Amino acid sequence: MNIILVFLIAISLSMDAFSLSLAYGTLSFSKKETNILSLIVGIYHFFMPILGMLIGSYIIKIIHISTDLIVLIIFTFIGINMILESRKEQEIVSKMKIGEMILFGLAVSIDSFSVGIGINEISNNFLLCSIIFSLTSFIFTYLGLILGKKLSMLIGKVATLIGGIMLIVLGIIYVI
């Protein structure tokens, strides 16, 4: 297992949560709300790669395609999507209810599901990968909410852009 690669993927997957957390951080969430939202995002980033791996391994048996190619396609797709998202204007609501926090967590963890499809090619220890993804996304969400009080929306867009570019580069490097 290449632990550096796993951490780079974890950071890339956490960038969208970080950038949105920067935006939502400007709403001055309470400490409790910050902890709850960060925990929700972390939980999603734990389970989504596992679900992706389970479903992905079934699909790979049916389709018979190179898993290296799948990783490249998934990383590139997620990276391009993150780059496009960085160009959009982000809407901010006044406060988040628990249901909105759950949807927020789901929205920023969909990419973890996609990475889970090819996780067996990255590491043979998918549980450790999920733990790393979970802890990293929790920390990035928490920091984003805290820093959001101090930083502008521009930084959030740049973070999403960097995360998207990192995923595309990692996908290309992985195939090479």
C-alpha positions as CSV (number, residue, x, y, z in Angstrom):
1,M,0.0,0.0,0.0
2,N,1.3,3.4,-0.9
3,I,0.3,5.5,2.1
4,I,1.4,8.7,0.5
5,L,-1.0,8.1,-2.4
6,V,-3.8,7.3,0.0
7,F,-3.2,10.6,1.9
8,L,-3.0,12.6,-1.4
9,I,-6.3,11.0,-2.4
10,A,-7.8,11.8,1.0
11,I,-6.8,15.4,0.7
12,S,-8.2,15.7,-2.8
13,L,-11.5,14.1,-1.7
14,S,-11.7,16.6,1.2
15,M,-11.2,19.7,-0.9
16,D,-14.8,20.1,-1.9
17,A,-15.9,19.7,1.7
18,F,-13.2,22.2,2.7
19,S,-14.2,24.8,0.1
20,L,-17.9,24.6,0.9
21,S,-17.1,24.7,4.6
22,L,-15.2,27.9,4.0
23,A,-18.4,29.4,2.5
24,Y,-20.6,28.1,5.3
25,G,-18.1,29.1,7.9
26,T,-19.0,32.7,7.2
27,L,-22.3,32.0,8.8
28,S,-20.6,31.7,12.2
29,F,-21.8,28.3,13.2
30,S,-21.8,27.4,16.8
31,K,-19.2,25.0,18.1
32,K,-21.9,22.3,18.3
33,E,-23.0,22.8,14.7
34,T,-19.4,22.8,13.5
35,N,-18.7,19.5,15.3
36,I,-21.9,17.9,14.0
37,L,-21.4,18.9,10.4
38,S,-17.7,17.8,10.5
39,L,-18.7,14.5,12.0
40,I,-21.4,13.9,9.4
41,V,-18.9,14.6,6.6
42,G,-16.4,12.3,8.2
43,I,-18.9,9.5,8.6
44,Y,-19.9,9.7,4.9
45,H,-16.3,9.7,3.8
46,F,-15.8,6.4,5.8
47,F,-18.8,4.5,4.3
48,M,-18.9,5.8,0.8
49,P,-15.6,4.3,-0.4
50,I,-16.6,1.0,1.2
51,L,-19.9,1.1,-0.7
52,G,-18.1,2.0,-3.9
53,M,-15.7,-0.8,-3.4
54,L,-18.4,-3.4,-2.9
55,I,-20.5,-2.2,-5.9
56,G,-17.4,-1.6,-8.0
57,S,-15.9,-5.1,-7.5
58,Y,-19.2,-6.5,-8.7
59,I,-19.2,-4.2,-11.8
60,I,-15.5,-5.0,-12.6
61,K,-16.3,-8.8,-12.6
62,I,-19.1,-8.1,-15.1
63,I,-17.4,-5.6,-17.5
64,H,-13.8,-6.9,-17.6
65,I,-12.0,-3.6,-17.9
66,S,-8.6,-2.6,-16.6
67,T,-8.8,-1.3,-13.1
68,D,-6.0,1.1,-13.9
69,L,-8.2,2.6,-16.6
70,I,-11.1,2.8,-14.2
71,V,-9.1,4.7,-11.6
72,L,-7.9,7.1,-14.3
73,I,-11.5,7.7,-15.6
74,I,-12.9,8.1,-12.1
75,F,-10.2,10.5,-10.9
76,T,-10.4,12.5,-14.1
77,F,-14.2,12.7,-14.0
78,I,-14.1,13.8,-10.3
79,G,-11.3,16.2,-11.0
80,I,-13.0,17.9,-13.9
81,N,-16.3,18.1,-11.9
82,M,-14.4,19.8,-9.1
83,I,-12.8,22.2,-11.5
84,L,-16.2,23.1,-13.0
85,E,-17.7,23.5,-9.5
86,S,-14.9,25.9,-8.6
87,R,-16.1,28.2,-11.4
88,K,-19.7,28.3,-10.1
89,E,-21.1,30.8,-7.7
90,Q,-21.8,29.2,-4.3
91,E,-25.1,29.9,-2.6
92,I,-25.1,30.2,1.2
93,V,-28.1,29.7,3.3
94,S,-28.6,31.3,6.7
95,K,-28.3,28.3,9.0
96,M,-28.3,24.5,8.4
97,K,-30.8,22.1,10.0
98,I,-29.7,18.5,10.6
99,G,-31.4,17.3,7.4
100,E,-29.4,19.9,5.4
101,M,-26.2,18.8,7.2
102,I,-26.9,15.2,6.1
103,L,-27.5,16.3,2.5
104,F,-24.3,18.5,2.7
105,G,-22.3,15.4,3.8
106,L,-23.8,13.3,1.0
107,A,-23.1,15.9,-1.6
108,V,-19.4,16.3,-0.7
109,S,-18.8,12.6,-0.3
110,I,-20.1,11.3,-3.6
111,D,-16.6,11.4,-5.0
112,S,-15.5,9.1,-2.2
113,F,-18.0,6.5,-3.5
114,S,-16.4,6.8,-7.0
115,V,-12.9,6.4,-5.6
116,G,-14.1,3.3,-3.7
117,I,-14.8,1.6,-7.0
118,G,-11.1,1.4,-7.7
119,I,-9.8,1.3,-4.1
120,N,-8.6,-2.3,-4.4
121,E,-6.1,-1.2,-7.0
122,I,-4.7,1.6,-4.8
123,S,-4.6,-0.4,-1.6
124,N,-5.4,-3.9,-0.3
125,N,-6.5,-2.4,3.1
126,F,-9.7,-0.6,2.2
127,L,-10.7,-0.2,5.8
128,L,-7.5,1.8,6.6
129,C,-8.2,3.9,3.4
130,S,-11.7,4.6,4.6
131,I,-10.5,5.6,8.0
132,I,-7.9,8.0,6.5
133,F,-10.5,9.4,4.1
134,S,-12.9,9.9,7.1
135,L,-10.4,11.6,9.4
136,T,-9.1,13.8,6.7
137,S,-12.5,15.0,5.6
138,F,-13.5,15.6,9.2
139,I,-10.4,17.7,9.8
140,F,-10.8,19.6,6.5
141,T,-14.5,20.3,7.1
142,Y,-13.8,21.5,10.6
143,L,-10.9,23.7,9.6
144,G,-13.0,25.1,6.7
145,L,-15.8,26.1,9.0
146,I,-13.4,27.7,11.4
147,L,-11.3,29.5,8.7
148,G,-14.5,30.5,6.8
149,K,-15.0,33.2,9.4
150,K,-11.8,34.8,8.3
151,L,-11.2,33.9,4.6
152,S,-13.0,35.1,1.5
153,M,-15.0,33.0,-0.9
154,L,-12.2,33.2,-3.5
155,I,-10.0,30.9,-1.4
156,G,-12.8,28.2,-1.3
157,K,-13.0,28.2,-5.1
158,V,-9.2,27.9,-5.4
159,A,-9.2,24.9,-3.0
160,T,-11.8,23.1,-5.1
161,L,-9.8,23.9,-8.3
162,I,-6.6,22.6,-6.7
163,G,-8.4,19.4,-5.5
164,G,-9.7,18.8,-9.0
165,I,-6.3,19.2,-10.6
166,M,-4.7,17.0,-8.0
167,L,-7.1,14.1,-8.7
168,I,-6.6,14.4,-12.5
169,V,-2.8,14.4,-12.0
170,L,-3.0,11.4,-9.6
171,G,-5.1,9.5,-12.1
172,I,-2.6,10.1,-14.9
173,I,0.4,9.2,-12.6
174,Y,-1.4,6.0,-11.5
175,V,-1.8,4.8,-15.1
176,I,1.8,5.7,-16.0
